[in-house]
Amino acid sequence: MPEILSYKREAGGSLFAKQEKLEAEQTVTLEKNTVICNKNLTVSFFAGQDFGGLRAGHGLKEYSASYVEVDGKEIRVFFTGAETVLVKSVSHGLEIKGSACLVIRAGCGKASVTLSAGGRSFDISDVMWAGRNGYIFVQSLAGNTHDVAVRWDCNDYRKPIYAVGDSYFNPTARERWTSYLIGNGYNGSLLLGYPGMNSTTGLSEFKQALTYGNPEFALWCLGMNDPDSRDGISETYKKATDEFIIICREKGIIPVLATIPNVPSRTNVLKNSYVRSSGLRYIDFCPAVNPDVNSGEWYEGMLCPDGVHPAEAGAKALYIRALTDFPEIMRIC
């Protein structure tokens, strides 16, 4: 297991830590979170004669992780999906010796990377970046890295809406409704989640986010990965959702639930009945794509061939429904 670096939280969504030395192949980690957009990771360090390279990012082997490798010759950016792939590799032309700094600025689906050393800098811009699952980490590739200082921050913790979701949340894909939200400038939400996230994990992520801020609204869009059975509502979903509601009420947050579309392989009929009878505000996603809200059939052209995710037309329908039922999500910050 990697060593968890002793770090401190700072106001507004910031982590800071120091490490005197990273030995060869040593990994240290900060917090694990599922923040999707608008994050910065800064690693300052001292590279001696034995510097053999550094790796840093958000997640390593987890699904939807992204990280950067730096050595004496190159900067390499990686993404982990079904497997880890090299996104970009470039020669930086810098002498990595003495004081140096690596900065990763991740927006929504893209990032910029800056490496500074010896009074010079090298930049990569507009590179693909997921980085929405796993630990924030720094790792020595070889040799030793000295006087390591790490800062991670995310201003989205100050936003008025915290939204928790799964693979239906994506900041850039035209097949995901949140990409239209972001693309149209409605940036008032902190987005949390990753593909495959269930309600139990989502609740944990929501609790952790509340250690940094206290939003006006909290949007709960989980449940596709906690399907109902023929005989009853998913107990995993109901337990997590009940606790989510209690937490919101205790903290003066307005909870907003969401119905979950049915698909051929998964039914959400009972959880959707629970949402509609809760007495709370909710986004009724289901009828936006399901002609019959008790069936897994979608309107023609709205369901992706994988039978679970929306196609572009489906994503647009879900987006319009979100604006209709929860217009506050059109906040601009």
Summary of the structure (lengths in Angstrom):
residues: 333
radius of gyration: 21.2
end to end distance: 39.2
largest distance: 67.2
contacts: 1178
relative contact order: 0.14
helix: 20%
strand: 38%
